[in-house]
Amino acid sequence: MAVYIGVDFHARVQTISYLTTEDGAIEQVELHHLKDDVRGFYQQFTGEVIVGFETSGYAYWFEEMLEELGHRVWIGDPAEIRRLARRRQKNDRRDANLILELMMRGDFPRLHRQSRESREVLQQLRYRQRLVKMRTMTINTLRFMAMSRGVSVRGHLSSRVTQERMKAVPLTLVLSQQRDELLGLVRDLTQKIAGAQQWLEQQARQDSQVGLLMTHPGLGPLTALCLVHTLSPINRFHNGRRVTGYVGLDPMEDSSAERQRFGAISKQGSRLLRFLLVEAGQVAARQDHDLKQFYWRVQLRRNRPKAKVAVARRLLVRAFIMLRDQIDYAEFLRRGVAARSSRTSP
């Protein structure tokens, strides 16, 4: 007996429409996450249980609970699900019925679900990135505080020498208290960033795929980790164009008839991965001859920001090829030279 469950999931409540193939009857129930026994409801179903709902940032606990119970989880594209609705009326009950109907018809627009390990690594990467942003904001506040008193504080504010110079800046009593608290916040954030960095580097050392990517100039452990766990499994992408579209580095097209125009990138994928690729691309363009020439060609034709994005897109395609073919940087260069030689030979 197979059980199909369509869920309209929200942060505090979920509306459920479910169907058992034994009697074909559709039942509907509403569960509140705080006062109702959500786990007990799903635990009553045995056999093959398929639960479908729209992707949500609040559903990690729900996905993990379903996995522990042995149920299959289908994550759907919200925009595509809404496009397939036959009526314009929308409420939680109709949405749950629509998800169940699409599951039964075989038209449910499923999205790729990352493994628990990948979700954990990506969450840690995002956590570290937030800490870095918080530290940068705090450091900028301290530098402004010193500049407003005519003192230019150079060097990293996490170092002891720079902090001592910052403490020597003449300030009022209130501002002195703010300065001491902000300096303590910089120290605490630096320690937390180091702890997150250590955990991520340990994960990178244990992953052979990450080690493969790190042979390419510019790809450090953080960027390589983000690439591996965002694109995994790599065989779901047929070519480099699919990868760039998934990450959001593909240019948006606005063409009609004889007019063809490509604009800015779509930015529909992982924001963190795009940021890391742009940063890594600037290092790779200084060390890789082909990327360096490509960067200067685009910069002369366009501008520097577009050149950085173009290099990041090319670096992403290279990483995809290396993961797909299981080759390192040296083998990638060797194959590239061989391919160019075959094209130029008579």
Contacts in CASP RR format, 6 or more apart in sequence:
PFRMAT RR
TARGET T0000
AUTHOR 0000-0000-0000
METHOD contacts of the structure
MODEL  1
MAVYIGVDFHARVQTISYLTTEDGAIEQVELHHLKDDVRGFYQQFTGEVI
VGFETSGYAYWFEEMLEELGHRVWIGDPAEIRRLARRRQKNDRRDANLIL
ELMMRGDFPRLHRQSRESREVLQQLRYRQRLVKMRTMTINTLRFMAMSRG
VSVRGHLSSRVTQERMKAVPLTLVLSQQRDELLGLVRDLTQKIAGAQQWL
EQQARQDSQVGLLMTHPGLGPLTALCLVHTLSPINRFHNGRRVTGYVGLD
PMEDSSAERQRFGAISKQGSRLLRFLLVEAGQVAARQDHDLKQFYWRVQL
RRNRPKAKVAVARRLLVRAFIMLRDQIDYAEFLRRGVAARSSRTSP
1 20 0 8 1.000
1 21 0 8 1.000
1 22 0 8 1.000
1 47 0 8 1.000
1 48 0 8 1.000
2 20 0 8 1.000
2 21 0 8 1.000
2 47 0 8 1.000
2 48 0 8 1.000
2 49 0 8 1.000
2 50 0 8 1.000
3 18 0 8 1.000
3 19 0 8 1.000
3 20 0 8 1.000
3 21 0 8 1.000
3 45 0 8 1.000
3 47 0 8 1.000
3 48 0 8 1.000
3 49 0 8 1.000
3 50 0 8 1.000
4 18 0 8 1.000
4 19 0 8 1.000
4 21 0 8 1.000
4 50 0 8 1.000
4 100 0 8 1.000
4 103 0 8 1.000
4 104 0 8 1.000
5 16 0 8 1.000
5 17 0 8 1.000
5 18 0 8 1.000
5 19 0 8 1.000
5 42 0 8 1.000
5 45 0 8 1.000
5 49 0 8 1.000
5 50 0 8 1.000
5 51 0 8 1.000
5 52 0 8 1.000
5 100 0 8 1.000
6 16 0 8 1.000
6 17 0 8 1.000
6 18 0 8 1.000
6 51 0 8 1.000
6 52 0 8 1.000
6 53 0 8 1.000
6 96 0 8 1.000
6 99 0 8 1.000
6 100 0 8 1.000
6 103 0 8 1.000
7 14 0 8 1.000
7 15 0 8 1.000
7 16 0 8 1.000
7 51 0 8 1.000
7 52 0 8 1.000
7 53 0 8 1.000
7 96 0 8 1.000
7 99 0 8 1.000
8 14 0 8 1.000
8 15 0 8 1.000
8 16 0 8 1.000
8 53 0 8 1.000
8 54 0 8 1.000
8 92 0 8 1.000
8 93 0 8 1.000
8 95 0 8 1.000
8 96 0 8 1.000
8 99 0 8 1.000
9 53 0 8 1.000
9 54 0 8 1.000
9 56 0 8 1.000
9 58 0 8 1.000
9 59 0 8 1.000
9 62 0 8 1.000
10 56 0 8 1.000
10 58 0 8 1.000
10 92 0 8 1.000
11 33 0 8 1.000
11 56 0 8 1.000
11 58 0 8 1.000
12 32 0 8 1.000
12 33 0 8 1.000
12 34 0 8 1.000
13 30 0 8 1.000
13 31 0 8 1.000
13 32 0 8 1.000
13 33 0 8 1.000
13 92 0 8 1.000
14 30 0 8 1.000
14 31 0 8 1.000
14 33 0 8 1.000
14 38 0 8 1.000
14 53 0 8 1.000
14 62 0 8 1.000
15 28 0 8 1.000
15 29 0 8 1.000
15 30 0 8 1.000
15 92 0 8 1.000
15 93 0 8 1.000
15 95 0 8 1.000
15 96 0 8 1.000
16 28 0 8 1.000
16 29 0 8 1.000
16 30 0 8 1.000
16 31 0 8 1.000
16 41 0 8 1.000
16 96 0 8 1.000
17 26 0 8 1.000
17 27 0 8 1.000
17 28 0 8 1.000
17 93 0 8 1.000
17 96 0 8 1.000
17 97 0 8 1.000
17 99 0 8 1.000
17 100 0 8 1.000
18 26 0 8 1.000
18 27 0 8 1.000
18 28 0 8 1.000
18 29 0 8 1.000
18 45 0 8 1.000
18 100 0 8 1.000
19 25 0 8 1.000
19 26 0 8 1.000
19 27 0 8 1.000
19 100 0 8 1.000
19 104 0 8 1.000
26 97 0 8 1.000
26 100 0 8 1.000
28 93 0 8 1.000
28 96 0 8 1.000
28 97 0 8 1.000
29 41 0 8 1.000
30 92 0 8 1.000
31 38 0 8 1.000
31 41 0 8 1.000
38 62 0 8 1.000
38 65 0 8 1.000
39 65 0 8 1.000
39 69 0 8 1.000
42 49 0 8 1.000
42 51 0 8 1.000
42 65 0 8 1.000
42 66 0 8 1.000
42 69 0 8 1.000
42 71 0 8 1.000
43 69 0 8 1.000
45 71 0 8 1.000
48 72 0 8 1.000
49 69 0 8 1.000
49 70 0 8 1.000
49 71 0 8 1.000
49 72 0 8 1.000
50 71 0 8 1.000
50 72 0 8 1.000
50 74 0 8 1.000
50 103 0 8 1.000
51 66 0 8 1.000
51 71 0 8 1.000
51 72 0 8 1.000
51 73 0 8 1.000
51 74 0 8 1.000
52 73 0 8 1.000
52 74 0 8 1.000
52 75 0 8 1.000
52 76 0 8 1.000
52 99 0 8 1.000
52 103 0 8 1.000
52 108 0 8 1.000
53 59 0 8 1.000
53 62 0 8 1.000
53 74 0 8 1.000
53 75 0 8 1.000
53 76 0 8 1.000
53 99 0 8 1.000
54 75 0 8 1.000
54 76 0 8 1.000
54 77 0 8 1.000
54 78 0 8 1.000
54 81 0 8 1.000
54 99 0 8 1.000
55 75 0 8 1.000
55 76 0 8 1.000
55 77 0 8 1.000
55 78 0 8 1.000
55 111 0 8 1.000
60 119 0 8 1.000
63 73 0 8 1.000
63 75 0 8 1.000
63 113 0 8 1.000
64 116 0 8 1.000
66 73 0 8 1.000
67 73 0 8 1.000
67 116 0 8 1.000
73 113 0 8 1.000
74 103 0 8 1.000
74 108 0 8 1.000
74 110 0 8 1.000
75 110 0 8 1.000
75 111 0 8 1.000
75 113 0 8 1.000
76 108 0 8 1.000
76 109 0 8 1.000
76 110 0 8 1.000
76 111 0 8 1.000
77 109 0 8 1.000
77 111 0 8 1.000
80 109 0 8 1.000
81 98 0 8 1.000
81 99 0 8 1.000
81 102 0 8 1.000
81 108 0 8 1.000
81 109 0 8 1.000
82 90 0 8 1.000
84 98 0 8 1.000
84 102 0 8 1.000
84 107 0 8 1.000
84 109 0 8 1.000
85 94 0 8 1.000
85 98 0 8 1.000
87 94 0 8 1.000
99 108 0 8 1.000
102 108 0 8 1.000
102 109 0 8 1.000
112 236 0 8 1.000
114 122 0 8 1.000
114 229 0 8 1.000
114 230 0 8 1.000
114 232 0 8 1.000
115 232 0 8 1.000
117 229 0 8 1.000
118 229 0 8 1.000
118 230 0 8 1.000
118 232 0 8 1.000
121 200 0 8 1.000
121 203 0 8 1.000
121 225 0 8 1.000
121 229 0 8 1.000
122 226 0 8 1.000
122 229 0 8 1.000
122 230 0 8 1.000
122 272 0 8 1.000
124 196 0 8 1.000
124 199 0 8 1.000
124 200 0 8 1.000
125 200 0 8 1.000
125 222 0 8 1.000
125 225 0 8 1.000
125 226 0 8 1.000
125 272 0 8 1.000
126 272 0 8 1.000
127 196 0 8 1.000
128 193 0 8 1.000
128 196 0 8 1.000
128 197 0 8 1.000
128 200 0 8 1.000
128 222 0 8 1.000
129 272 0 8 1.000
129 275 0 8 1.000
131 189 0 8 1.000
131 192 0 8 1.000
131 193 0 8 1.000
131 196 0 8 1.000
132 193 0 8 1.000
134 189 0 8 1.000
135 158 0 8 1.000
135 186 0 8 1.000
135 189 0 8 1.000
135 190 0 8 1.000
135 193 0 8 1.000
138 182 0 8 1.000
138 185 0 8 1.000
138 186 0 8 1.000
138 189 0 8 1.000
139 157 0 8 1.000
139 186 0 8 1.000
141 182 0 8 1.000
142 153 0 8 1.000
142 157 0 8 1.000
142 166 0 8 1.000
142 179 0 8 1.000
142 182 0 8 1.000
142 183 0 8 1.000
142 186 0 8 1.000
143 153 0 8 1.000
143 157 0 8 1.000
145 169 0 8 1.000
145 171 0 8 1.000
145 175 0 8 1.000
145 178 0 8 1.000
145 179 0 8 1.000
145 182 0 8 1.000
146 152 0 8 1.000
146 153 0 8 1.000
146 166 0 8 1.000
146 169 0 8 1.000
149 169 0 8 1.000
149 170 0 8 1.000
149 171 0 8 1.000
151 169 0 8 1.000
153 162 0 8 1.000
153 165 0 8 1.000
153 166 0 8 1.000
153 169 0 8 1.000
154 162 0 8 1.000
155 162 0 8 1.000
156 162 0 8 1.000
157 163 0 8 1.000
157 166 0 8 1.000
157 183 0 8 1.000
157 186 0 8 1.000
158 186 0 8 1.000
158 187 0 8 1.000
158 190 0 8 1.000
163 183 0 8 1.000
163 186 0 8 1.000
166 179 0 8 1.000
166 183 0 8 1.000
167 179 0 8 1.000
167 180 0 8 1.000
167 183 0 8 1.000
169 179 0 8 1.000
171 179 0 8 1.000
197 222 0 8 1.000
200 221 0 8 1.000
200 222 0 8 1.000
200 225 0 8 1.000
201 221 0 8 1.000
203 210 0 8 1.000
203 225 0 8 1.000
204 210 0 8 1.000
204 211 0 8 1.000
204 214 0 8 1.000
204 220 0 8 1.000
204 221 0 8 1.000
204 222 0 8 1.000
204 224 0 8 1.000
204 225 0 8 1.000
205 221 0 8 1.000
207 225 0 8 1.000
207 228 0 8 1.000
209 224 0 8 1.000
209 228 0 8 1.000
209 232 0 8 1.000
209 323 0 8 1.000
210 221 0 8 1.000
210 224 0 8 1.000
210 225 0 8 1.000
210 228 0 8 1.000
211 224 0 8 1.000
212 322 0 8 1.000
212 323 0 8 1.000
212 326 0 8 1.000
212 327 0 8 1.000
212 328 0 8 1.000
213 219 0 8 1.000
213 220 0 8 1.000
213 223 0 8 1.000
213 224 0 8 1.000
213 227 0 8 1.000
213 228 0 8 1.000
213 319 0 8 1.000
213 322 0 8 1.000
213 323 0 8 1.000
214 220 0 8 1.000
214 221 0 8 1.000
214 224 0 8 1.000
215 328 0 8 1.000
215 329 0 8 1.000
215 330 0 8 1.000
216 284 0 8 1.000
216 288 0 8 1.000
216 315 0 8 1.000
216 318 0 8 1.000
216 319 0 8 1.000
216 322 0 8 1.000
216 329 0 8 1.000
216 332 0 8 1.000
217 283 0 8 1.000
217 284 0 8 1.000
217 287 0 8 1.000
217 288 0 8 1.000
217 329 0 8 1.000
218 280 0 8 1.000
218 281 0 8 1.000
218 283 0 8 1.000
218 284 0 8 1.000
218 287 0 8 1.000
218 315 0 8 1.000
219 227 0 8 1.000
219 280 0 8 1.000
219 284 0 8 1.000
219 315 0 8 1.000
219 319 0 8 1.000
220 280 0 8 1.000
222 276 0 8 1.000
223 276 0 8 1.000
223 277 0 8 1.000
223 279 0 8 1.000
223 280 0 8 1.000
224 319 0 8 1.000
226 270 0 8 1.000
226 272 0 8 1.000
226 273 0 8 1.000
226 276 0 8 1.000
227 273 0 8 1.000
227 316 0 8 1.000
227 319 0 8 1.000
227 323 0 8 1.000
228 323 0 8 1.000
230 247 0 8 1.000
230 270 0 8 1.000
230 273 0 8 1.000
231 237 0 8 1.000
231 243 0 8 1.000
231 246 0 8 1.000
231 319 0 8 1.000
231 320 0 8 1.000
231 323 0 8 1.000
234 320 0 8 1.000
234 323 0 8 1.000
234 324 0 8 1.000
235 324 0 8 1.000
237 243 0 8 1.000
237 246 0 8 1.000
237 320 0 8 1.000
237 324 0 8 1.000
240 317 0 8 1.000
240 320 0 8 1.000
240 321 0 8 1.000
241 250 0 8 1.000
243 316 0 8 1.000
243 317 0 8 1.000
243 320 0 8 1.000
244 250 0 8 1.000
244 313 0 8 1.000
244 316 0 8 1.000
244 317 0 8 1.000
245 266 0 8 1.000
245 268 0 8 1.000
245 269 0 8 1.000
246 269 0 8 1.000
247 269 0 8 1.000
247 270 0 8 1.000
247 273 0 8 1.000
247 274 0 8 1.000
247 277 0 8 1.000
247 316 0 8 1.000
248 265 0 8 1.000
248 266 0 8 1.000
248 267 0 8 1.000
248 268 0 8 1.000
248 269 0 8 1.000
248 274 0 8 1.000
249 265 0 8 1.000
249 266 0 8 1.000
249 274 0 8 1.000
249 277 0 8 1.000
249 309 0 8 1.000
249 312 0 8 1.000
249 313 0 8 1.000
249 316 0 8 1.000
250 265 0 8 1.000
250 266 0 8 1.000
250 313 0 8 1.000
251 262 0 8 1.000
251 263 0 8 1.000
251 264 0 8 1.000
251 265 0 8 1.000
251 266 0 8 1.000
252 262 0 8 1.000
252 263 0 8 1.000
252 264 0 8 1.000
252 265 0 8 1.000
252 266 0 8 1.000
253 260 0 8 1.000
253 261 0 8 1.000
253 262 0 8 1.000
253 263 0 8 1.000
254 261 0 8 1.000
254 262 0 8 1.000
254 263 0 8 1.000
255 261 0 8 1.000
265 309 0 8 1.000
265 313 0 8 1.000
267 274 0 8 1.000
274 312 0 8 1.000
277 312 0 8 1.000
277 313 0 8 1.000
277 315 0 8 1.000
277 316 0 8 1.000
278 308 0 8 1.000
278 309 0 8 1.000
278 312 0 8 1.000
280 312 0 8 1.000
280 315 0 8 1.000
281 291 0 8 1.000
281 308 0 8 1.000
281 311 0 8 1.000
281 312 0 8 1.000
281 315 0 8 1.000
282 308 0 8 1.000
282 311 0 8 1.000
284 291 0 8 1.000
284 311 0 8 1.000
284 315 0 8 1.000
285 291 0 8 1.000
285 292 0 8 1.000
285 294 0 8 1.000
285 295 0 8 1.000
285 311 0 8 1.000
286 292 0 8 1.000
291 311 0 8 1.000
291 314 0 8 1.000
291 315 0 8 1.000
294 310 0 8 1.000
294 311 0 8 1.000
294 314 0 8 1.000
295 307 0 8 1.000
295 308 0 8 1.000
295 310 0 8 1.000
295 311 0 8 1.000
296 307 0 8 1.000
298 306 0 8 1.000
298 307 0 8 1.000
298 310 0 8 1.000
298 311 0 8 1.000
299 306 0 8 1.000
299 307 0 8 1.000
302 310 0 8 1.000
318 332 0 8 1.000
321 327 0 8 1.000
321 332 0 8 1.000
322 328 0 8 1.000
322 329 0 8 1.000
322 332 0 8 1.000
327 335 0 8 1.000
END
